[in-house]
Amino acid sequence: MTEELNLTPNIPDPDGFYDELLAAHAGLSKPESDAFNARLILVLANHVGDRAILQQALKAAG
């Protein structure tokens, strides 16, 4: 049985995380920022690991 993608806010201190995300992009060019985002997505997708959940995330993001 596959779980459902959690779309309910679930990050403690979301504003703090957003600040960290922006800081990670500081000083990067647009191509570098895009590459960073791609790497971050792949790292997080690997952590999730469930292909069905990842497919739900792709649909939710589209």
N, C-alpha and C positions, 0 to 999 in steps of 0.2 A: 504494500500500500504506500503510495506516494503522499507525502505531506503537501500542504498548500503553501504557496509563497506568502510570507508574512509581509503585508503592506502597511501594518499598523506601526506608528512611530515606535522605535525600539532601541534608540541610541541614547545612552545617558549623556547629558550635556551636549545636545546636537549643535548648539552654537559654538561650543569649544571645538568640536570636531570640524565644523565648517572652517573655523579660523586656522586649524592645523592643515586642512586641505589647501586653503589659499596659500598658506606659508610654504607648503611643499612645492607650489608652482611659482613662487617668487623668483624673479630673475630668469625664468625660462622663456625661450622664444615660443611662438605658436606651435611650430613642429615639435619642439622638445616637450611642451605641455601636452600636446596630443599623444605623443609617445608615452609619457608618464601615465596619462589616463588609461591607455591601452594596457600597459603593464599592471597597473592597479586593478583593472577589471579582471585580468587573467589570474592575478594572485587571489583575489576574492572569489572568483569562480572556482578555482582549485580548492579553496577552503570549503565552499559550499559542497562541491563534489557530486551533488545529485543532479543528473542530467535533466530530469523532469522539472525540477525546481528552476534550473537555469533556463529551460525553455519557457516556463511561465514568466520569468523575469524579462526575457527578450520580448515577449508579447506585451507585458505591462509597460515596458519602456517605449514601445513603438507607438 
